[in-house]
């Protein structure tokens, strides 16, 4: 759980909360589709939208972190390359979290669409 603090709580916690919300929507959609009940289109669209928002917010977190790091490097003058790479690694945490959430949101979106289409044919 150190990655949440390292990645910046102002970015990782909202991404994590949105990711959990997306997971709840995916499970709700799969249950409805599995019971052959209509799945609201807005529910399915919200899953994909949340995934993209998580990715965009993660990229925003990285850009913000890199901007702050650039200012610190300018003020400090000489910086060890290992310290710069450590900062780059940390700045990628929100982006990676966003990509993971987008990946499973897109997979859930696709599976629910497939389940809805399959139940409509029968």
For each residue, the residues with C-beta under 8 A, 3 or more apart:
1: 4 5
2: 5 6
3: 6 7 12 93
4: 1 7 9 12 13 16
5: 1 2 9 12
6: 2 3 90 93
7: 3 4 11 12 61 90 93 94 97
8: 11 12 61 65 93 94
9: 4 5 12 13
10: 13 14 61
11: 7 8 14 15 57 58 60 61 64 94
12: 3 4 5 7 8 9 15 16 61 93 94 97
13: 4 9 10 16 17
14: 10 11 17 18 57
15: 11 12 18 19 54 57 58 61 94 97 98 101
16: 4 12 13 19 20 97
17: 13 14 20 21
18: 14 15 21 22 50 53 54 57 101
19: 15 16 22 23 50 54 97 100 101
20: 16 17 23 24
21: 17 18 24 25 50
22: 18 19 25 26 47 50 51 54 101 104 105 108
23: 19 20 26 27 104 108
24: 20 21 27 28
25: 21 22 28 29 43 46 47 50 108
26: 22 23 29 30 47 104 105 108 109 111 112
27: 23 24 30 31
28: 24 25 31 32 43
29: 25 26 32 33 39 43 44 47 108 112
30: 26 27 33 34 108 111 112 115
31: 27 28 34 35
32: 28 29 35 37 38 39 43
33: 29 30 36 37 39 112 115 116 119
34: 30 31 115
35: 31 32
36: 33 119
37: 32 33
38: 32
39: 29 32 33 43 44 112 115 116
40: 43 44
41: 44 45
42: 45 46
43: 25 28 29 32 39 40 46 47
44: 29 39 40 41 47 48 109 112 113 116
45: 41 42 48 49
46: 25 42 43 49 50
47: 22 25 26 29 43 44 50 51 105 108 109 112
48: 44 45 51 52 105 106 109
49: 45 46 52 53
50: 18 19 21 22 25 46 47 53 54 101 105
51: 22 47 48 54 55 101 102 103 104 105 106 109
52: 48 49 55 56 102
53: 18 49 50 56 57
54: 15 18 19 22 50 51 57 58 97 98 101 102 105
55: 51 52 58 59 95 98 99 101 102
56: 52 53 59 60 98
57: 11 14 15 18 53 54 60 61 94 98
58: 11 15 54 55 61 62 94 95 96 97 98 99
59: 55 56 62 63 94 95 98
60: 11 56 57 63 64
61: 7 8 10 11 12 15 57 58 64 65 91 94 95
62: 58 59 65 66 91 92 94 95
63: 59 60 66 67
64: 11 60 61 67 68
65: 8 61 62 68 69 87 90 91
66: 62 63 69 70 88 91
67: 63 64 70 71
68: 64 65 71 72
69: 65 66 72 73 84 87 91
70: 66 67 73 74
71: 67 68 74 75
72: 68 69 75 76
73: 69 70 76 79 84
74: 70 71
75: 71 72
76: 72 73 79
77:
78:
79: 73 76 83 84
80: 83 84
81: 84 85
82: 85 86
83: 79 80 86 87
84: 69 73 79 80 81 87 88
85: 81 82 88 89
86: 82 83 89 90
87: 65 69 83 84 90 91
88: 66 84 85 91 92
89: 85 86 92 93
90: 6 7 65 86 87 93
91: 61 62 65 66 69 87 88 94 95
92: 62 88 89 95 96
93: 3 6 7 8 12 89 90 96 97
94: 7 8 11 12 15 57 58 59 61 62 91 97 98
95: 55 58 59 61 62 91 92 98 99
96: 58 92 93 99 100
97: 7 12 15 16 19 54 58 93 94 100 101
98: 15 54 55 56 57 58 59 94 95 101 102
99: 55 58 95 96 102 103
100: 19 96 97 103 104
101: 15 18 19 22 50 51 54 55 97 98 104 105
102: 51 52 54 55 98 99 105 106
103: 51 99 100 106 107
104: 22 23 26 51 100 101 107 108
105: 22 26 47 48 50 51 54 101 102 108 109
106: 48 51 102 103 109 110
107: 103 104 110 111
108: 22 23 25 26 29 30 47 104 105 111 112
109: 26 44 47 48 51 105 106 112 113
110: 106 107 113 114
111: 26 30 107 108 114 115
112: 26 29 30 33 39 44 47 108 109 115 116
113: 44 109 110 116 117
114: 110 111 117 118
115: 30 33 34 39 111 112 118 119
116: 33 39 44 112 113 119 120
117: 113 114 120 121
118: 114 115 121 122
119: 33 36 115 116 122
120: 116 117
121: 117 118
122: 118 119
